[in-house]
Amino acid sequence: MSAVLQQSVGLSHKRIVNHDIMHCTADGVEGNQLYSGRALGLSEPWDIIQLHPDLEPLWDDIRAHYERVGLPHTQEVIWHVDRASLGEHIGHLPSVFYFGPNECVYWGDRQWLDTVEYINSKNHFMTLAQQLGVDVPLTCCFKRAADIDARVRAATAYPCYLKAAVSVSGVGIYRCQNEAELADAIGRFDPDTPVQIQEEVLSDIFLNLQYEVVGNQLVRLQASQQILEGTAHQGNRVPADYEPWETVEPMARWLKDRGMKGVFAFDVAVVQGPDGLRFPAIECNPRFNGASYPTAIAHKLGIREWTATTFPTRHRDLASIDLGGLEYDPHTGEGAILVNWGTVLVGKLMILMAGSSAYREALQVELEVVL
């Protein structure tokens, strides 16, 4: 493992880890308060982690699981997710899911905040892509939803997507088959909301390209391929069929040069065009994302082939789940590792499956029986 990669998985400094998502995710999704637990796998023994108190009854079981699979992590837990703790531990740098205004209050880094807030707007993303020559889908940006009049609707190619410039967890994104559906979708927004109309990207392959800023270096962290069920994202797998880093690297460098820190990622499509493959960038997530947590675990354990996906489970605690011979074995490099473990309380678990493609397919079937 290179020195840069060692730093990128947390070996360079102490951190205060708070990956609570409650202040920056969609309301009404069951179990959102439990997602802080998935950051445990990326923590190191010298870190401090903040976990939601609902997770405390699961602590002994997840700790035992990580010990069996050989995954080191912090034992020092603060059983609340108040962000004030980010600035209270001398010598510990912050690791947060999203560096927004509320995090900046307790850890002042205005340049980081301004860069995150800028690129978090899909309209700003498109403007920057045009400036830097980054390939993107055909997109029309509007400062106000009310600016999309009948003339624009009539000239739009369908199907298309109407997207809020700033959206959370897919909320505020509508697929429109025709002009009537576009008009209806426009009516769901406040007239002053910034939005965009984007062509539908015809592809079965979408990639997640993760970067991390480590010190003053830009690190290519992981390319993974999204697992889709229809248009719904189900998980990620490594290795990806394609790793088109060069398509988004100008934007990644721009972000780093303007103060971006930590992990961020691009969603990229793979499109067959008349002149060959294109890799249009769809958006930038200036934060950790669902692929970041299995990526961190895989890097720490040296796992090169893996799939991470969310399973439904009939169980409502970890103690009643017996993975037995399905649990990851450090000697063989195969098996299952719990990633988002706290959500067992609402009947779901994100699990990393390590091993060859054929092994992972068989493992998934067996896990579905156990869970």
Secondary structure, 3 states (H helix, E strand, C coil): CCHHHHHHHHHCCCEEEECCCCCCCCCCCCCHHHHHHHHHHHCCCCCEEECCHHHHHHHHHHHHHHHHHCCCCCCCEECCCCHHHHHCCCCCEEEECCCCHHHHHHCCCHHHHHHHHHHCCHHHHHHHHHHHCCCCCCEEEECCHHHCCHHHHHHCCCCEEEEEEEEECCEEEEEECCHHHHHHHHCCCCCCCCEEEEECCCCCEEEEEEEEEECCEEEEEEEEEEEEECCEEEEEEECCCCCCHHHHHHHHHHHHHCCCCEEEEEEEEEEEECCEEECCEEEEECCCCCCHHHHHHHHHHCCCCEEEEEEECCCCCCCCCCCHHHECECCCCEEEEEEECHHHHHCEEEEEEECCHHHHHHHHHHHHHHC
